[in-house]
Amino acid sequence: MSDGAGAGVVEGERMSTRRAQARVNVAAIERNCARLRTQLRRGAALCAVVKADGYGHGAVQSARAAIAGGASWLAVADAREACELRRAGLRDVRVLVMGALSRVELGEALAADADVVVWNEDYLEAVAAVGGGRVHVKFDSGMGRLGTRDPAEASRVAAAARQTPGVRLAGAMTHFATADDLTDDGFFAGQLTAFTRWARTVKAEEPELIVHAANSAATMREPEAQFDMVRCGIAIYGMDPFGKDPAARALEPALELSSWLAEVKLCRVGESAGYGRQFVADGDTYIGVLPIGYGDGWRRGLSNNADVLIAGQRHPLVGTVSMDSITIDLGFDQQAGQLRGERAILIGFQLSERITAEEVARRLDTINYEITCALTPRVTRSYHRDGVPLDAAGVPAQTRSADAPRT
């Protein structure tokens, strides 16, 4: 049995024996990055955001794929994530740590040759105190989190960075609050105007400064927001930053989440499945049991509220999602038992059917980011390039020389 395009399983692959597995197509990440680069203007650079373990896809593998697709920067949230990239051998690419850092974390990030974000002179002094490094001044144009709202203060911090020994002013940045909301009553436009006005002044004094603001949504929505660099996260993984349909934006989902049909059993009318008897059969049917649950990141809010693909057909999830398993309704089909052992797709393609992270997010009234970020370490990650399995070093398994050392 073979699946369709995207992250689906390839012809002839045997069913995985893993209870829950995320298969990531690094070629899809490469193509998504290449597609995003075609939308950039005036030579803007692409910074691939690989924080939160690459949005659940694997930070190192996603970073390598993004660089192959044309990204020239990487961005993470904290020092440990920056150090992970460096330890993996990604030493020749600029890494921006975007989050707030304690004194200890600041030292770790700078020791990893990462750029860091500052927004006041006290924080700038902390950078200098741990040995200095490259800094990006953050102007809060409306997100209301990190950064100063006062453009005069932001300019003072930039001026101080230029004058502080050991510190190099490398960038000026902001972050948009509503770029993914096309009906935001002009808030995005107001942020862009405010940031542009400030950024022009600091760029005039430091022409080599890298000005950056756009996330995936802003990159796709407004060319004027691209400046010298864009910071794309969700789109490089093939998910729609606007929460709709990735295919409509020529994005290719990279991750497939699967389990397998461990048991099939008859459920008579009036019998139930799962904690709390949230599913009671109103007619005879067959119930399938999959060994995946909220302990794997498949949220309890999907109880009686999701579909699963088996043999190219949708089957409803019924009953309560438990920590380690879910149950699905296979219908009253005397042949249902023959499906025992079949792969089950929770996110991905199978034959002509597909379930996207966006669909799952809508069912949970959340965003696609949370769906893949929530997958726990218990979900085994494996990597392939359009169906060709990759080893830990990202090398196609069948092309490795018999004499080559194993990693």
DRENKEKE-664989 format. One record per residue (C-alpha): y, x, z negated; residue in three letters. Coordinates in pm, whole numbers, always signed. Layout:
{{Y; X; Z}; 'ALA'}
...
***
This chain:
{{+0; +0; +0}; 'MET'}
{{+341; +145; +93}; 'SER'}
{{+694; +69; -18}; 'ASP'}
{{+1016; +39; +175}; 'GLY'}
{{+1298; +289; +202}; 'ALA'}
{{+1511; +439; -73}; 'GLY'}
{{+1337; +550; -390}; 'ALA'}
{{+1012; +367; -311}; 'GLY'}
{{+674; +535; -327}; 'VAL'}
{{+544; +700; -12}; 'VAL'}
{{+238; +607; +192}; 'GLU'}
{{-85; +725; +36}; 'GLY'}
{{+53; +816; -306}; 'GLU'}
{{-189; +732; -587}; 'ARG'}
{{-76; +506; -867}; 'MET'}
{{+94; +701; -1145}; 'SER'}
{{-97; +705; -1470}; 'THR'}
{{+228; +721; -1665}; 'ARG'}
{{+314; +412; -1865}; 'ARG'}
{{+676; +426; -1751}; 'ALA'}
{{+819; +656; -1490}; 'GLN'}
{{+1156; +715; -1324}; 'ALA'}
{{+1119; +878; -983}; 'ARG'}
{{+1443; +1032; -855}; 'VAL'}
{{+1502; +1112; -489}; 'ASN'}
{{+1731; +1416; -489}; 'VAL'}
{{+1785; +1375; -114}; 'ALA'}
{{+1952; +1039; -184}; 'ALA'}
{{+2196; +1211; -423}; 'ILE'}
{{+2271; +1472; -156}; 'GLU'}
{{+2336; +1204; +105}; 'ARG'}
{{+2554; +1001; -130}; 'ASN'}
{{+2768; +1309; -197}; 'CYS'}
{{+2793; +1385; +173}; 'ALA'}
{{+2891; +1022; +238}; 'ARG'}
{{+3163; +1037; -30}; 'LEU'}
{{+3302; +1358; +116}; 'ARG'}
{{+3356; +1185; +451}; 'THR'}
{{+3597; +953; +271}; 'GLN'}
{{+3806; +1231; +119}; 'LEU'}
{{+4135; +1326; +276}; 'ARG'}
{{+4349; +1639; +291}; 'ARG'}
{{+4067; +1865; +178}; 'GLY'}
{{+4013; +1704; -162}; 'ALA'}
{{+3719; +1853; -352}; 'ALA'}
{{+3427; +1652; -487}; 'LEU'}
{{+3345; +1690; -857}; 'CYS'}
{{+3003; +1542; -939}; 'ALA'}
{{+2988; +1387; -1286}; 'VAL'}
{{+2648; +1465; -1440}; 'VAL'}
{{+2714; +1373; -1804}; 'LYS'}
{{+2465; +1168; -2008}; 'ALA'}
{{+2176; +1353; -1842}; 'ASP'}
{{+2306; +1267; -1500}; 'GLY'}
{{+2344; +897; -1588}; 'TYR'}
{{+1973; +902; -1677}; 'GLY'}
{{+1867; +1075; -1355}; 'HIS'}
{{+1845; +1430; -1496}; 'GLY'}
{{+2156; +1647; -1520}; 'ALA'}
{{+2026; +1972; -1373}; 'VAL'}
{{+1837; +1816; -1084}; 'GLN'}
{{+2129; +1587; -1004}; 'SER'}
{{+2374; +1878; -1020}; 'ALA'}
{{+2169; +2085; -777}; 'ARG'}
{{+2144; +1792; -537}; 'ALA'}
{{+2516; +1718; -562}; 'ALA'}
{{+2604; +2078; -483}; 'ILE'}
{{+2370; +2067; -184}; 'ALA'}
{{+2556; +1753; -75}; 'GLY'}
{{+2893; +1925; -88}; 'GLY'}
{{+3016; +1896; -447}; 'ALA'}
{{+3209; +2205; -557}; 'SER'}
{{+3267; +2105; -922}; 'TRP'}
{{+3056; +1946; -1194}; 'LEU'}
{{+3180; +1742; -1490}; 'ALA'}
{{+3018; +1667; -1824}; 'VAL'}
{{+3121; +1513; -2156}; 'ALA'}
{{+3040; +1782; -2411}; 'ASP'}
{{+2964; +2149; -2467}; 'ALA'}
{{+2588; +2110; -2488}; 'ARG'}
{{+2581; +1953; -2144}; 'GLU'}
{{+2784; +2241; -2002}; 'ALA'}
{{+2551; +2495; -2165}; 'CYS'}
{{+2247; +2316; -2021}; 'GLU'}
{{+2384; +2358; -1669}; 'LEU'}
{{+2457; +2727; -1724}; 'ARG'}
{{+2112; +2791; -1872}; 'ARG'}
{{+1960; +2630; -1563}; 'ALA'}
{{+2126; +2893; -1347}; 'GLY'}
{{+2427; +2692; -1228}; 'LEU'}
{{+2670; +2975; -1299}; 'ARG'}
{{+2875; +2991; -979}; 'ASP'}
{{+3014; +2638; -991}; 'VAL'}
{{+3314; +2522; -1196}; 'ARG'}
{{+3221; +2290; -1483}; 'VAL'}
{{+3475; +2060; -1648}; 'LEU'}
{{+3407; +1932; -2000}; 'VAL'}
{{+3600; +1606; -2015}; 'MET'}
{{+3543; +1495; -2374}; 'GLY'}
{{+3701; +1576; -2709}; 'ALA'}
{{+3554; +1887; -2866}; 'LEU'}
{{+3536; +2010; -3224}; 'SER'}
{{+3630; +2372; -3294}; 'ARG'}
{{+3262; +2472; -3276}; 'VAL'}
{{+3203; +2278; -2955}; 'GLU'}
{{+3521; +2416; -2804}; 'LEU'}
{{+3396; +2769; -2857}; 'GLY'}
{{+3061; +2681; -2702}; 'GLU'}
{{+3222; +2524; -2396}; 'ALA'}
{{+3455; +2817; -2335}; 'LEU'}
{{+3172; +3066; -2390}; 'ALA'}
{{+2988; +2879; -2113}; 'ALA'}
{{+3288; +2946; -1884}; 'ASP'}
{{+3370; +2576; -1867}; 'ALA'}
{{+3714; +2423; -1819}; 'ASP'}
{{+3829; +2197; -2104}; 'VAL'}
{{+4081; +1915; -2146}; 'VAL'}
{{+4391; +1935; -2368}; 'VAL'}
{{+4670; +1686; -2440}; 'TRP'}
{{+4874; +1827; -2728}; 'ASN'}
{{+4994; +2168; -2843}; 'GLU'}
{{+4770; +2172; -3152}; 'ASP'}
{{+4464; +2138; -2933}; 'TYR'}
{{+4601; +2404; -2699}; 'LEU'}
{{+4638; +2639; -2996}; 'GLU'}
{{+4274; +2571; -3084}; 'ALA'}
{{+4173; +2685; -2736}; 'VAL'}
{{+4369; +3005; -2780}; 'ALA'}
{{+4222; +3061; -3127}; 'ALA'}
{{+3864; +3066; -2996}; 'VAL'}
{{+3943; +3312; -2720}; 'GLY'}
{{+4125; +3109; -2457}; 'GLY'}
{{+4012; +2969; -2124}; 'GLY'}
{{+4100; +2728; -1846}; 'ARG'}
{{+4260; +2398; -1947}; 'VAL'}
{{+4345; +2068; -1780}; 'HIS'}
{{+4630; +1868; -1930}; 'VAL'}
{{+4553; +1498; -1962}; 'LYS'}
{{+4824; +1237; -1920}; 'PHE'}
{{+4729; +892; -2048}; 'ASP'}
{{+4861; +669; -1772}; 'SER'}
{{+4697; +358; -1916}; 'GLY'}
{{+4338; +413; -2025}; 'MET'}
{{+4452; +436; -2387}; 'GLY'}
{{+4199; +694; -2503}; 'ARG'}
{{+4242; +1072; -2479}; 'LEU'}
{{+4565; +1213; -2342}; 'GLY'}
{{+4930; +1170; -2429}; 'THR'}
{{+5118; +863; -2311}; 'ARG'}
{{+5444; +1061; -2315}; 'ASP'}
{{+5504; +1242; -1984}; 'PRO'}
{{+5754; +1472; -2155}; 'ALA'}
{{+5490; +1580; -2405}; 'GLU'}
{{+5237; +1630; -2126}; 'ALA'}
{{+5487; +1854; -1949}; 'SER'}
{{+5549; +2051; -2270}; 'ARG'}
{{+5176; +2107; -2311}; 'VAL'}
{{+5153; +2226; -1950}; 'ALA'}
{{+5445; +2465; -2004}; 'ALA'}
{{+5290; +2595; -2325}; 'ALA'}
{{+4958; +2650; -2149}; 'ALA'}
{{+5132; +2869; -1890}; 'ARG'}
{{+5286; +3078; -2166}; 'GLN'}
{{+4990; +3111; -2406}; 'THR'}
{{+4804; +3442; -2379}; 'PRO'}
{{+4442; +3397; -2277}; 'GLY'}
{{+4498; +3040; -2158}; 'VAL'}
{{+4515; +2943; -1792}; 'ARG'}
{{+4661; +2611; -1681}; 'LEU'}
{{+4404; +2493; -1426}; 'ALA'}
{{+4449; +2119; -1387}; 'GLY'}
{{+4643; +1799; -1448}; 'ALA'}
{{+4448; +1478; -1485}; 'MET'}
{{+4429; +1114; -1585}; 'THR'}
{{+4166; +840; -1583}; 'HIS'}
{{+4191; +486; -1444}; 'PHE'}
{{+4106; +184; -1659}; 'ALA'}
{{+4065; -84; -1388}; 'THR'}
{{+3983; +96; -1063}; 'ALA'}
{{+3664; -111; -1035}; 'ASP'}
{{+3854; -441; -1074}; 'ASP'}
{{+4013; -548; -747}; 'LEU'}
{{+4190; -836; -924}; 'THR'}
{{+4356; -630; -1197}; 'ASP'}
{{+4708; -768; -1140}; 'ASP'}
{{+4847; -433; -1036}; 'GLY'}
{{+4742; -232; -1341}; 'PHE'}
{{+4563; +29; -1132}; 'PHE'}
{{+4865; +64; -904}; 'ALA'}
{{+5089; +107; -1206}; 'GLY'}
{{+4869; +383; -1346}; 'GLN'}
{{+4864; +559; -1010}; 'LEU'}
{{+5244; +544; -983}; 'THR'}
{{+5297; +677; -1335}; 'ALA'}
{{+5052; +962; -1292}; 'PHE'}
{{+5180; +1056; -946}; 'THR'}
{{+5535; +1081; -1077}; 'ARG'}
{{+5431; +1317; -1359}; 'TRP'}
{{+5180; +1518; -1156}; 'ALA'}
{{+5438; +1598; -889}; 'ARG'}
{{+5661; +1764; -1146}; 'THR'}
{{+5390; +1990; -1289}; 'VAL'}
{{+5249; +2065; -944}; 'LYS'}
{{+5595; +2178; -830}; 'ALA'}
{{+5599; +2435; -1109}; 'GLU'}
{{+5235; +2539; -1061}; 'GLU'}
{{+5138; +2492; -693}; 'PRO'}
{{+4779; +2611; -752}; 'GLU'}
{{+4724; +2339; -1011}; 'LEU'}
{{+4431; +2104; -939}; 'ILE'}
{{+4546; +1744; -973}; 'VAL'}
{{+4269; +1489; -1022}; 'HIS'}
{{+4241; +1127; -1128}; 'ALA'}
{{+3994; +924; -921}; 'ALA'}
{{+3653; +810; -1035}; 'ASN'}
{{+3404; +661; -785}; 'SER'}
{{+3583; +327; -763}; 'ALA'}
{{+3928; +480; -719}; 'ALA'}
{{+3793; +721; -458}; 'THR'}
{{+3664; +432; -249}; 'MET'}
{{+3954; +200; -322}; 'ARG'}
{{+4267; +407; -272}; 'GLU'}
{{+4307; +732; -73}; 'PRO'}
{{+4637; +800; -251}; 'GLU'}
{{+4439; +845; -575}; 'ALA'}
{{+4232; +1133; -440}; 'GLN'}
{{+4491; +1413; -491}; 'PHE'}
{{+4323; +1760; -496}; 'ASP'}
{{+3988; +1647; -636}; 'MET'}
{{+3789; +1334; -719}; 'VAL'}
{{+3544; +1291; -1005}; 'ARG'}
{{+3256; +1075; -884}; 'CYS'}
{{+2970; +971; -1109}; 'GLY'}
{{+2807; +634; -1047}; 'ILE'}
{{+2835; +653; -667}; 'ALA'}
{{+2656; +985; -631}; 'ILE'}
{{+2348; +819; -781}; 'TYR'}
{{+2368; +542; -522}; 'GLY'}
{{+2500; +268; -745}; 'MET'}
{{+2799; +53; -657}; 'ASP'}
{{+3108; +131; -872}; 'PRO'}
{{+3218; -228; -817}; 'PHE'}
{{+2886; -364; -945}; 'GLY'}
{{+2791; -546; -627}; 'LYS'}
{{+2560; -413; -354}; 'ASP'}
{{+2517; -37; -298}; 'PRO'}
{{+2395; -91; +57}; 'ALA'}
{{+2722; -263; +150}; 'ALA'}
{{+2901; +64; +65}; 'ARG'}
{{+2645; +284; +239}; 'ALA'}
{{+2514; +413; -94}; 'LEU'}
{{+2147; +489; -149}; 'GLU'}
{{+1999; +428; -496}; 'PRO'}
{{+1826; +746; -608}; 'ALA'}
{{+1620; +615; -900}; 'LEU'}
{{+1307; +403; -903}; 'GLU'}
{{+1175; +273; -1236}; 'LEU'}
{{+808; +180; -1240}; 'SER'}
{{+522; +94; -1470}; 'SER'}
{{+176; -45; -1395}; 'TRP'}
{{-22; -361; -1449}; 'LEU'}
{{-243; -269; -1743}; 'ALA'}
{{-401; -610; -1805}; 'GLU'}
{{-433; -951; -1643}; 'VAL'}
{{-544; -1247; -1852}; 'LYS'}
{{-565; -1623; -1820}; 'LEU'}
{{-304; -1816; -2016}; 'CYS'}
{{-397; -2182; -2060}; 'ARG'}
{{-145; -2463; -2088}; 'VAL'}
{{+12; -2451; -2435}; 'GLY'}
{{-79; -2087; -2495}; 'GLU'}
{{+196; -1830; -2539}; 'SER'}
{{+281; -1466; -2478}; 'ALA'}
{{+488; -1229; -2689}; 'GLY'}
{{+678; -1229; -3017}; 'TYR'}
{{+828; -1558; -3125}; 'GLY'}
{{+636; -1757; -2860}; 'ARG'}
{{+940; -1748; -2633}; 'GLN'}
{{+707; -1826; -2342}; 'PHE'}
{{+465; -2116; -2368}; 'VAL'}
{{+268; -2199; -2054}; 'ALA'}
{{+334; -2548; -1920}; 'ASP'}
{{+31; -2510; -1694}; 'GLY'}
{{-257; -2270; -1651}; 'ASP'}
{{-141; -1931; -1523}; 'THR'}
{{-227; -1563; -1531}; 'TYR'}
{{-24; -1323; -1742}; 'ILE'}
{{+17; -956; -1656}; 'GLY'}
{{+91; -694; -1921}; 'VAL'}
{{+302; -385; -1839}; 'LEU'}
{{+328; -91; -2085}; 'PRO'}
{{+708; -63; -2086}; 'ILE'}
{{+957; -208; -2330}; 'GLY'}
{{+1282; -157; -2514}; 'TYR'}
{{+1147; +170; -2653}; 'GLY'}
{{+1177; +290; -2294}; 'ASP'}
{{+1521; +138; -2241}; 'GLY'}
{{+1409; -192; -2085}; 'TRP'}
{{+1636; -407; -2293}; 'ARG'}
{{+1526; -699; -2511}; 'ARG'}
{{+1799; -906; -2348}; 'GLY'}
{{+1575; -920; -2040}; 'LEU'}
{{+1332; -1150; -2222}; 'SER'}
{{+1263; -1442; -1985}; 'ASN'}
{{+1540; -1289; -1776}; 'ASN'}
{{+1412; -1041; -1515}; 'ALA'}
{{+1177; -998; -1222}; 'ASP'}
{{+918; -730; -1147}; 'VAL'}
{{+778; -634; -807}; 'LEU'}
{{+401; -613; -766}; 'ILE'}
{{+238; -586; -424}; 'ALA'}
{{+573; -666; -267}; 'GLY'}
{{+617; -994; -453}; 'GLN'}
{{+860; -1090; -728}; 'ARG'}
{{+710; -1206; -1055}; 'HIS'}
{{+920; -1331; -1348}; 'PRO'}
{{+922; -1148; -1679}; 'LEU'}
{{+817; -1407; -1937}; 'VAL'}
{{+828; -1396; -2313}; 'GLY'}
{{+999; -1144; -2537}; 'THR'}
{{+1046; -781; -2437}; 'VAL'}
{{+878; -582; -2713}; 'SER'}
{{+913; -213; -2793}; 'MET'}
{{+619; -104; -2582}; 'ASP'}
{{+528; -383; -2341}; 'SER'}
{{+639; -680; -2138}; 'ILE'}
{{+453; -975; -1989}; 'THR'}
{{+495; -1126; -1645}; 'ILE'}
{{+381; -1453; -1490}; 'ASP'}
{{+146; -1391; -1196}; 'LEU'}
{{+92; -1760; -1130}; 'GLY'}
{{-234; -1952; -1125}; 'PHE'}
{{-408; -1739; -866}; 'ASP'}
{{-781; -1680; -903}; 'GLN'}
{{-734; -1340; -734}; 'GLN'}
{{-472; -1223; -986}; 'ALA'}
{{-726; -1003; -1161}; 'GLY'}
{{-745; -786; -850}; 'GLN'}
{{-388; -674; -918}; 'LEU'}
{{-495; -494; -1234}; 'ARG'}
{{-388; -129; -1201}; 'GLY'}
{{-117; -197; -941}; 'GLU'}
{{+219; -22; -962}; 'ARG'}
{{+500; -242; -1088}; 'ALA'}
{{+859; -180; -979}; 'ILE'}
{{+1135; -272; -1222}; 'LEU'}
{{+1415; -98; -1028}; 'ILE'}
{{+1362; -3; -667}; 'GLY'}
{{+1210; -113; -338}; 'PHE'}
{{+867; -246; -252}; 'GLN'}
{{+791; -368; +99}; 'LEU'}
{{+1077; -605; +188}; 'SER'}
{{+1184; -672; -171}; 'GLU'}
{{+1424; -476; -389}; 'ARG'}
{{+1559; -490; -742}; 'ILE'}
{{+1879; -294; -799}; 'THR'}
{{+2036; -167; -1119}; 'ALA'}
{{+2323; -401; -1036}; 'GLU'}
{{+2088; -702; -1048}; 'GLU'}
{{+1954; -596; -1386}; 'VAL'}
{{+2308; -537; -1512}; 'ALA'}
{{+2420; -885; -1408}; 'ARG'}
{{+2131; -1038; -1599}; 'ARG'}
{{+2244; -850; -1910}; 'LEU'}
{{+2616; -911; -1852}; 'ASP'}
{{+2678; -537; -1849}; 'THR'}
{{+2734; -259; -1594}; 'ILE'}
{{+2493; -61; -1378}; 'ASN'}
{{+2590; +260; -1562}; 'TYR'}
{{+2428; +132; -1881}; 'GLU'}
{{+2100; +43; -1712}; 'ILE'}
{{+2006; +396; -1607}; 'THR'}
{{+2180; +573; -1897}; 'CYS'}
{{+1971; +363; -2139}; 'ALA'}
{{+1636; +491; -2010}; 'LEU'}
{{+1488; +686; -2300}; 'THR'}
{{+1310; +1024; -2301}; 'PRO'}
{{+980; +835; -2320}; 'ARG'}
{{+1029; +747; -1953}; 'VAL'}
{{+887; +1038; -1756}; 'THR'}
{{+1123; +1169; -1490}; 'ARG'}
{{+979; +1311; -1168}; 'SER'}
{{+1163; +1434; -860}; 'TYR'}
{{+1103; +1421; -489}; 'HIS'}
{{+1283; +1474; -161}; 'ARG'}
{{+1223; +1166; +53}; 'ASP'}
{{+870; +1143; -82}; 'GLY'}
{{+788; +1514; -101}; 'VAL'}
{{+723; +1601; -467}; 'PRO'}
{{+934; +1877; -624}; 'LEU'}
{{+842; +2114; -903}; 'ASP'}
{{+1061; +2197; -1203}; 'ALA'}
{{+1262; +2444; -997}; 'ALA'}
{{+1329; +2184; -727}; 'GLY'}
{{+1089; +2347; -481}; 'VAL'}
{{+868; +2121; -264}; 'PRO'}
{{+524; +2146; -422}; 'ALA'}
{{+328; +2188; -99}; 'GLN'}
{{+551; +2467; +35}; 'THR'}
{{+507; +2698; -265}; 'ARG'}
{{+315; +3008; -175}; 'SER'}
{{-21; +3045; -345}; 'ALA'}
{{+103; +3381; -474}; 'ASP'}
{{+438; +3251; -602}; 'ALA'}
{{+481; +3243; -979}; 'PRO'}
{{+463; +2906; -1148}; 'ARG'}
{{+763; +2781; -1348}; 'THR'}
***
